[in-house]
Amino acid sequence: MMRDLNVTAEQKKFFKKALNSYYDAVAELLQSEHASLRLMEAENAKVLSAKGELSDENTASYEKLRKSFDQLLRGVSSLAESLDMQPPVMPDDGNTTRVTTGTDALPSSGKESSALEPIWDDEDTKAFYESLPDLRAFVPAVLLGEVEPKSNEQHAKGREQSSESTTEQDTELHDNVQNSATEHQLEVKVDDVVKESEDKDKEKGKDGEKEKYKEKDLDKKNEREKEKGRALDGASLDNLQQRLPGCVSRDLIDQLTVEFCYLNSKANRKKLVRALFNVNRTSLELLPYYSRLVATLSTCMKDVPSMLLSMLEEEFNFLINKKDQINIETKIKNIRFIGELCKFKMAPPALVFSCLKACLDDFSHHNIDVACNLLETCGRFLYRSPETTIRMANMLEILMRLKNVKNLDPRHSTLVENAYYLCKPPERSARISKVRPPLHQYIRKLLFSDLDKSSVEHVLRQLRKLPWAECQQYLLKCFLKVHKGKYSQVHLIALLTASLSRYHDDFAVAVVDEVLEEIRVGLELNDYGMQQRRLAHMRFLGELYSYKHIDSSVVFDTLYLIIVFGHGTPEQDVLDPPEDCFRIRLIITLLQTCGHYFSKGSSKRKLDKFLLHFQRYIISKGPLPLDIEFDIQDLFGELRPNMSRYSSIEELVAALVELEENERSAPVENIENERHSDTESQKRQPRDAGPSVNGESAANGIEENGKDHEVADSESYSDSGSIDGREEEEDILSEDKSNDGSDNEGDDEDDGIPVGSDEDENVEVRQKVMKVDPKEQEDFDRELKALLQESLESRKSEARSRLPLNMMVPMNVLEGSKDSRATESESGEETVDEEGGNAGSSSKVRVKVLMKKGHKQQTRQMLIPADSSIVQSMKQQEAAELEEKQSIKRRILEYNEREEEELNGASQMGNWGQGATNTSSIRSGGRGIWDGSTRGGGRQRHHIAGSGGFYHSYGRRR
């Protein structure tokens, strides 16, 4: 017998207190070990998400800490049981001892912006990848194979329950040996009952043999039907596989998925997976729809995605290990298929990262294309998913580091950058819209939204109503932003500028100054981003000339500035490189806008001279691009189709020297004629003329041009009409400037000089006599001589218009005339009388001269010697016209006579006897009766028969 220990109560109390304190210390140690284990698991989870694997050192340290924690936990648990205390409970957050799911512990450690950004860019994409059809709602459960597994599970559960019941009975029999005999007796009784039932069955078996034969026949028929059904299923499956490449929409692929469910079997699933795997390597557009098919079937057929993924992974490993530079399309198809399955969450992210890591380990040749295609397919999805954002960000950084380290060709470098920025777009601050005052917004609406050909008058009226002091600067700024509006509406801005110049001269001048300054700034900077603006400004300048707001000298100065600016300076290669042809585009734009107006006079010679310099500039550029060459050919074909294109600098220099010599050696007429032509050119100032001699301002030119619009019958202004259908637009300028013409008319009437008097032709100019430097006088005379010679040349080059002999006299002038000889004849010709009063002297001819003073038309009588060239030419023209009329009359009469003879010969003598006599009487009667051309354009002749009184009429239209 054991002896009892002599332990006093105090000793028990002491030991209990010591053990409790020890237990508390060990429990605290266990808590600290648990905290350190959690911390290491979190760190390992970060490394695993970043790199995809753990280092050996981290794995060994984790395993060591895990073993020590487990041993300590077992010891503390046994101590607590010995002390009859509750074991310590560790706080479980779902991460303890689970390294693989450590990413779940980092909901806030990921990129915060990725949580804010949606995974999908739009709702349609999200619905395509996430809203999958529920097959159980369209297909019966029997076809999906969900009934048999349930029945099998029930059988298995029944078997498990029976086995459990037998084991329980065995244990009970083992424990209760005394009840075995009674149980044996019960078993004997049961056997007797079974034997009796067997005897009864033998008697019934003879009757049931016939039924068994019938059942066998039915089974054979069912098997045959099943075989036929399988054949039909195979045919329908082949049809379904043939329809697969045509499923290029979500509805079509969903319909085909439902149809496949009616052919569901293990063999058919394998065939379907093989068909999906063998998709054509160039049909990359089918991969998203095939992936949707797999994702939809995976809800009921778990083996479909696993079979397809295993085949894709095996193919990827084969291609990546082969390391050949062929089959690039197959590689791209394989990796894109994996990426699409990842977006449907069929392929795990670990598989995608392992494929990407394999490509980055050997970052060369086809592996670069494969990696970039993978990132383009599912990189953005993985980067925006919270579970994989950190690891994808690290992979992208590795990708960019490899790009910077390796010397990649431009194509691969571009691929890498596109893939990187597709996954991780550069961060940009939100665009802040500029807040403008309501008045500025209204101005922009008028100029950039409402302005068109039909609303230009309304826009002009609204601009005139604006508070000009407040809006002038902003209007000037908007007018210069012609590149912000439509290019086809630049001429409307120029029209508004010319119209506003009537009311605000300083604004119109400022617009021209700013446009010229912008053109020069563009030449100084030569920035590629300003090319659209520079072209718009050149078009704007040309339209300003078209609406008579600037002079031709401004246009030619700009043209010469473009071809000479920066040449001969150290910055020539920067301002105008040899391969840069943009200045040629500027010149073409300006000349296509207003060059067709330089067709006569000094402006024609200026343009001819400039085109020679322009050809020299073109030759200095060397071979031109085809589009530039075609534009140049179109320009010369439109402006100077007969001008020859030179192919060398020497020929151009010779042509320029010859042109300058012709200008110097041209004969000069007397000074009086020069002054007369000079004053006439100053009075008229046609649109295509050069700069004014007296240095008149642009505003005065516009005022005089405003008068030009009033002259409707003058031929000298026929070339300044509307071009490209701009009559309506130029009417705005004429209406605005009509007041100026009326003011000038009133000034003429206030002078007290009768209209049409000879005093208008005698103008006396009085000047104060001043001493002039001889050198300055020589320079002035030389320049004046050249200018007058230029005016004479322009007059010579102009085509002489035919004198209108049959000019209609206005009715108001005709009514006011009291001279009977000033009346008009029926044909509208003015009567020309010879003066018979001068017996001894040469005869003279009196004519009326139509003149215009202000807005009134007046006539003056003038006597011209009969032997003058103008009278002789008039008489010659009248004689030629009379002879022409006589010849036409003779031919028509001969034609009608021949026609009458043919009719008379073919007709019967009895019916046409009277007509024949009439015809003969007509012939004998003469041909003096002749009426001229009728208003309808035809010619008729009428004859009256003398004997029978019969009226004949013949008419012909020419």
Buried (B, 14 or more C-beta within 10 A) or exposed (E): EEEEEEEEEEEEEEEEEEBEEEBEEBBEEBEEBBEEBBEBBBBBBBBBBBBBEBEEEBEEEBEEBBEEBEEBBEEBEEBBEEEEEEBBEBEEEEBEEEBEEBBEBBEEBBBEEBEEEEBBEEEEBEEBBEEBBEBEEBBEEEBBBEEEEEEEEEEEEEEEEEEEEEEEEEEEEEEEEEEEEEEEEEEEEEEEEEEEEEEEEEEEEEEEEEEEEEEEEEEEEEEEEEEEEEEEBBEBBEEBBEEBBEBEEBEBBBBBBBBBBEBBEEEBBEBBBEBBBEBEBEEBEBBBBBBBBBBBBBEBBEEBBEBBBEBBBEBBEEBBEEEEEEBBEEBBBBBBBBBBBBBBBBBEBEBBBBBBBBBBEEBEEBBBBBBBBBBBBBBBBBBBBBBBBBBBBBBBEBBEEBBEEEEBEEEBBEBBBEBBEBBBEEEEEEEEEEEEEEEBEBBBEBBBEBBEBEBBBEBBEBBEEBEBEEBBEBBBEBBBBBBEBEEEBBBBBBBBBBBBBBEBBEBBBBBBEBBBEBBBBBBEEBEEEBBEBBBBBBBBBBBBBBBBBBBBEBBBEBBEEBBEBBEEEEEEEEBBEEEBBBBBBBBBBBBBBBBBBBEBBBBBBBBBBBBBBBBBBBBEBEEBEEEBBEBBEEBBEEBBEEBEEBEEEEBBEEBBEEEEEEBEEEEEEEEEBBEEBBEEBBEBBBBBBBBBBEEBEBEBBBBBBBBBBBBEEEEEBEEBEEEEEBEEBBEBBBBBBBEBBEEBBEEEEEEEEEEBEEEBEEEEEEEEEEEEEEEEEEEEEEEBEBBBBBBBBBBEEEEEEEEEEEEEBEEEBBEEBEEEEBEBEEEEEBBBEEBEEEEEEEBBBBBBEBBEEBEBBBBEEEEBBBEEEEBEEBEEEEEEEEEEEEEEBEEBEEEBBEEBEEEBEEEEEEEBEEBEBBBEBBEEBEEEEEEEEEEEEEBBBEBEBEEEEBEBEBEEEE
